[in-house]
Amino acid sequence: NAGVTQTPKFQVLKTGQSMTLQCAQDMNHEYMSWYRQDPGMGLRLIHYSVGAGITDQGEVPNGYNVSRSTTEDFPLRLLSAAPSQTSVYFCASSLRGTGRSYEQYFGPGTRLTVT
Amino acid sequence: AQSVTQLDSQVPVFEEAPVELRCNYSSSVSVYLFWYVQYPNQGLQLLLKYLSGSTLVESINGFEAEFNKSQTSFHLRKPSVHISDTAEYFCAVSFPPPHYKLSFGAGTTVTVRA
């Protein structure tokens, strides 16, 4: 298993540009989520999904869109990039439901800089 | 509202010395607790978790954490650290239901020196 994969690893955008961060998992996990990591703030939940066709907002959703058309993929779209979106983005996945281990598996991250 | 507080942002420690990383949470309901580790330029890996049962949980690489419900704490300890333990450590809490949504603390950077 490849686990959780993310592309690209690094990206530089100009203010106002749009782009999609890709996330895929091959573990048949129902739950997938996107976090952003900023110094001194830990990880904050952007959006999450509990299955194909179901998404919901997390703590910091503004400026981001998601969709979940398949179990495997959960892309994150930046509609109009702003310098405040400079961050490291992590995708994670896990099983859901009672009796599970609740361990979330994280991808390697995408480092995004908006100038 | 639930929250997670890691009381130390930076912890320098000498090799073979003990280390304790403190984590407190606030919640009016029962929670699940986790410690994740992030090595430089990598993603997060689960270190250990408390779901129920024994309040002392251990990892395979010598870390342990104790859940204290009355103090709402989940402190992480290791009796003797190695250079390879240099990393950032995150305490995380999931609030039922559903348990898969995590709230993270701000992180504690552990730097182990020879």
Chai-1 contact restraints between the chains, C-beta under 6 A:
chainA,res_idxA,chainB,res_idxB,connection_type,confidence,min_distance_angstrom,max_distance_angstrom,comment,restraint_id
A,Y31,B,Y100,contact,1.0,0.0,6.0,A-B,restraint_1
A,G40,B,A106,contact,1.0,0.0,6.0,A-B,restraint_2
A,M41,B,A106,contact,1.0,0.0,6.0,A-B,restraint_3
A,G42,B,F104,contact,1.0,0.0,6.0,A-B,restraint_4
A,G42,B,G105,contact,1.0,0.0,6.0,A-B,restraint_5
A,G42,B,A106,contact,1.0,0.0,6.0,A-B,restraint_6
A,G42,B,G107,contact,1.0,0.0,6.0,A-B,restraint_7
A,L43,B,F104,contact,1.0,0.0,6.0,A-B,restraint_8
A,S94,B,Y100,contact,1.0,0.0,6.0,A-B,restraint_9
A,R96,B,Y100,contact,1.0,0.0,6.0,A-B,restraint_10
A,Y102,B,Y32,contact,1.0,0.0,6.0,A-B,restraint_11
A,Y102,B,H99,contact,1.0,0.0,6.0,A-B,restraint_12
A,E103,B,L46,contact,1.0,0.0,6.0,A-B,restraint_13
A,F106,B,G43,contact,1.0,0.0,6.0,A-B,restraint_14
A,F106,B,L44,contact,1.0,0.0,6.0,A-B,restraint_15
A,G107,B,G43,contact,1.0,0.0,6.0,A-B,restraint_16
A,P108,B,G43,contact,1.0,0.0,6.0,A-B,restraint_17
A,G109,B,G43,contact,1.0,0.0,6.0,A-B,restraint_18
